[in-house]
């Protein structure tokens, strides 16, 4: 209907492999040369992200990064983000959720064992982890849910007296998503719930929490390459990315100190190199009997709406491990901040 619509080419860039003589690639280059200055910011940034993907496909990593940086710069001007505000959110979490608070809420929350929270930075392997677990016939993979925030808005502030009510409300909401009504576990893979581990512990003390980890520069670059539909305002600047990643690490260190042993930590690199061992660890952690379907997560027929939607239909692969090295000379701010022991 409208072959010049920039959003079409951005969507297509996520699913196709470009070649140097690709007609779509040539069209995008013409669009950039002729119309980039008159485009709306979201269209212009999308075009730059698409060109970056195309140049990476043909092996020109320098031009790929040039357009990637430009796309991020344009998109970054359309979103509000403040480092000081973000710092305050993390500091408030650490100050509020201390051992004394958890003692006050002991045995106050819901008794349900249905919820499974998969948390971490975006692009850290949360979708793959959910895909593995939800391949089990007793699990329903619900994807990224905002229901925890909804419960907090509707029934908060949280107290020992209403903790069970809040937990049960969350369970009621997620059970409605499982149309079979038979799931023994329901996953919520909203990565940002790593902020809410303290709340989860208070209102859903029997829920399982899985933390997905990945090489920090790979994770950050993958965020930088992702033109998020909304939020993640820190992802459009390498400097802000490094700050956010370090805050996230500090937050997870805090949860491990105040809730030792409560969270299962899963490394993306280990999952793609030894799928069966990691899959068995995950299924054992959520207290279900083993099922071989968990070794073929790509065969699962379910809708995935996250940034990894084009990846989960493929067998587990290792090509994204240390992918940042193809852009190494452009990523020194990240490397220096996140891998200080790495040689420049």
N, C-alpha and C positions, 0 to 999 in steps of 0.2 A: 504493500500500500504506500509506503514511504521509504524507499531504499536509502534516502539520505539521512534518516533519523539516527542521530549518534548513539542513542541508547540501544538500538538494534545491534550495532557493531560491538558495543561494549559487552552485551549479553553473549553474542556469538564468540567473542574472543576467549571466553571461559571454556568453550567446548571444542574449539578447532585448533589444528596445528597449521601455522602459516608457513608458506614457502616464499622464496624471493619473488617469484612471478605470480603470486596469488592476486587475483583481481580485487578481492576485498582489501588486501593490504595496500594495493596501489590506490584504491579509492580513499582509504583513510589518510594516506600521505597527501593526496590532493585536498582533502577536506582541511587538513591541518594547514597547509600552505595558503589556501584561499579564504578560509572562514574562521580560523581559530579566534581571531580578535573580536569577531562579532557574535560569537556563541555565548549562550548563558553559561555561567561558571560550572554548573553541574554537567552540562553537555561537554564543555571544553575539557574538564578533568577526566570525564569518561573516555573521551577520545585519546587523551594522553596515556591513560592506563592501557587502552587497547593497543596503541602503537608500541608501548613498552613490551607487552606480551608478544606482539608480532616480531619485534626485533630480537627478543630473547629466543624465540622459536628458530630464527635463522642464524643464531649464534653471535649476533653483534651485541655483546653485553654492555659496551660503553653507551651506545645509542639507547639501548633498553633502559639503562639507569637514567640517562638524560631525560627521557620522556616520563619515567616513573617519578623522578624528583619534581618535574614540572606539574604533573598531575596532582601530586600531593600538596604542592604549594598552592595551587588553585583551589583544591578542595578544602584545605586547611583554613582558607579565608572565609568559608561559608559556615563553619561550625564554631561554637563558643567553647573555649577550653581555658582553664586557669589552673596553673600548677599549684598555687597557694591553696586554692579550694580543695584540690585533690589531696594535698598533704594533710589538710585539716580533717578530711573524711577518714583517712587511714589512722591518724593520731587519735581521733575520737573512738574508733573501733578498738584500738589497743588499750585505751584508758578505761573503756567500759567493760570489756569482756576479760575479766580477771578471775582467778580461781575462786575468790569469795563469792562472785556472782553465780558461778556454776554450782556451788554448794547450796546456795539459796534456792536454786531451781531444780535440785536433785529430785527425781521421781515425780516431777510436776507435769511433764509433757505427755503427749500421746504415746500409747504403747504400740502403735502400728510399726510394722517392719517393711511395709510396702515401698516407701520412697527410697530411691537411690540417686544421690546428687553427684554429678560429674563436674568438677570445677577446674579452673586453671586460667591461664592467659588464653585469649582467642588464638586460634591457629596452633595450639599445642598438642593436638591429637584427641580432643574431646569427642569429636564426631566418630572417629575410628573406634574409640573405646566404647561409646554407646552402641555402635553398630555390632561390635563383638558381643556385648552383653545381651542386647535385644535380639540377637539371633537365637537365643535360648527360647524354647516354646513357652516358658513360664514368665517371660518378661515382655513388657510393652515399652517400646522406646518412644517417649513423648516429645523428644527434641528440646529446644530451648524454650523454657516456660518463664513467664513473668508472674506466675501464681504466688510465689513466696512474697513478693512485693505487694501483691493484691491483698493477701491475708494480713500483712502488717498494716496496710492502710485501713482496712475494714475493721480489724479487731484490736489493733494496738492502741496504746503502748503495751508492751508485753509485761506481764506480772506473773508471779507464781500462781495466782488464782486463775488466770485465763490462759496459761500456757497450753494446757491440754485442749482447750477449745480452739486455739489457734492451730495447733498441730492437726487436730481432727478436721478442721476446715480445709487445710491444705490437702489432706488425704482425700477428702470428699471431692475436691476439684479435680485432682489427677485421676481418680477412679472413673470419673465421667468421660475421660478421654479414651479409656480402654473399652471399646464397644463390645468386646467379648465378655467382659465382666469376670474373666478368669485369671488375669495376671496376678502372680504372687509378688512381683516386683515391677515398679514403674520408674523409668529413669527420667531425670530432669537434667539436661546437659547445658544449662545456662552457665557459661564460664564464669561470669562475674559474681556468681553465688559464693565465690571464695571470700568475698566481703562478709557474707552472712553465715559463716560457719558457726559463730557464737549463737546466733538466733536458732539455727537448726539444732544445735546441741540442747537448747533450752526447751523448744517446743516439740522436737522430734528426736529424742535421745536414742531411739532404736533405728533411725534411718542410717543408711550406709553413705559414706562420703569418700569419693575417689578423686584424687588430685592428679591431673595429667601434667607431666613435665616434658620439656623438650629443650634442645640446645638453645640458649638465650638469644644468640644472633640469628639462628634459623627462625625462631619464633618471631622475633622483632621484624626481620626482613619480610616474613610472610604477612605480618600485619601491615607493613609499609606498602606491600604490593596489593593489599586488599582495599578496594574502594567500597568501604562499608556503607550499607544503606542508611544507617543512623548510628549515632553515638560514637564511641571510641575516638574522641577528639584528640587524644594524645598520639594517635597513630600516624598523623600526617607530618610529623617532624622527627628526625632521628634523635635530636636532643630530648624531646619530650618522651619518645619511646624508651630511651635508656632510663630516664627518671621513673617512668611508670613501671618498667620491669623491675627495677630495684625496690620500688615500694611494694610491689606484689610479692617479691621474695621475702621482704621483711615481714609482711603480713602473714605469709605461710609459716615463717619461722615462729611467729608469735603463737599461731594456733598449735603448732607442735609443742611449744613450751607449756601452754596452759591446758592443752588437751592431748597429752602424750599418748601415742598409739591409736588415736581415734580415727585417723585418716590413712587410707591406703594410697601410697605414692606410686604412680605408674609412669615409666619413662618411655616416650615415643620410640626412641631408637631401639630399645630392647623389644618393644612390641613388634616392630617391623622385621627385626632380625631373628626373633624367636617367638613366633605367634602362639604356638601351642602352650608354651610355658606361661606366658603372660595371660593368655585366655583362661587357662585353668586357675591361675591366681585370682583373676577377677571373679570367676564364677564361684570359687570357694569363698571369697570374701563376702559375696552377697548371699551366702548360705543356700545355694541351690545345687542339685546333683549335676554332674557333668553331662553335656550334650555335644556331640560332634558337630552340630550345625554351627557352633561358635568358631569353628576353624575356617568357615567359608562366609564371612560377613558380607562379602560383595554380592552374594546370591539372594540376600534378603530383599523381599519386595515390600518396601515401605517408603513413604514420602520423606525426603530430607530437604529442608528449606534453609539450611545454613550455608556458609561460604564454601563448605566442602562438598556440596551436592554433586559436583562433577567427578569427585574422587572416590566416593564410597561405592560406586558401581564397578570399580576395578578391583582385581585381586590385590591384596596387601603388597606394597612395593617399597623399596628402600631408596629410590632416587631423590627423595626430598631431604635425606640426611646430609648435613654439611653443604647444602645447596648454596649457602651464603658465600662460599669461597669464589664462585664465579663473579661476584661483585665486590670482592674483598677490598680492592683499592678505594672503592667509593664508600665503604662502610667503616672506616677507621674510627669515627666518633663512637659507633656502637661497639666495635671490637675493643677499643681502649677502655670503655666504661663497663662492659659486661664480661669481657675475657681479659682481665688485666695481666694475666700471666702469659697471654699469647704474644709471640714476637710480632712487632709491627711490620 
